[in-house]
Amino acid sequence: MFLIGSTSNTLANMGKNEYISMKNLEKICKAINLTPSEILEFVED
């Protein structure tokens, strides 16, 4: 995560299906050349 300017907490939160900021999502998407729709899934409760 160092390469994209984020913390390991962000990755841990993603692994636990917890909140990450849109700014962090943007950094991740840019780093791996994907769009949010390619890595997110909307599931209704």
TAQUICOR-V530632 format. One record per residue. N is the residue number from 1. RES is the residue in one letter. OMEGA is omega in degrees with one decimal (none if undefined). Layout:
N/RES/OMEGA, N/RES/OMEGA
This chain:
1/M/179.5, 2/F/-176.8, 3/L/-179.5, 4/I/177.6, 5/G/178.7, 6/S/-177.6, 7/T/177.0, 8/S/176.4, 9/N/178.8, 10/T/179.1, 11/L/178.3, 12/A/178.5, 13/N/177.9, 14/M/-179.9, 15/G/179.7, 16/K/-178.1, 17/N/177.9, 18/E/-175.9, 19/Y/163.2, 20/I/-177.3, 21/S/177.0, 22/M/178.0, 23/K/177.6, 24/N/176.7, 25/L/177.8, 26/E/179.3, 27/K/-179.7, 28/I/-179.0, 29/C/179.2, 30/K/-177.6, 31/A/-177.7, 32/I/174.5, 33/N/176.3, 34/L/173.8, 35/T/178.5, 36/P/-179.1, 37/S/178.0, 38/E/-178.8, 39/I/-179.9, 40/L/175.5, 41/E/177.9, 42/F/179.7, 43/V/179.1, 44/E/178.5, 45/D/none
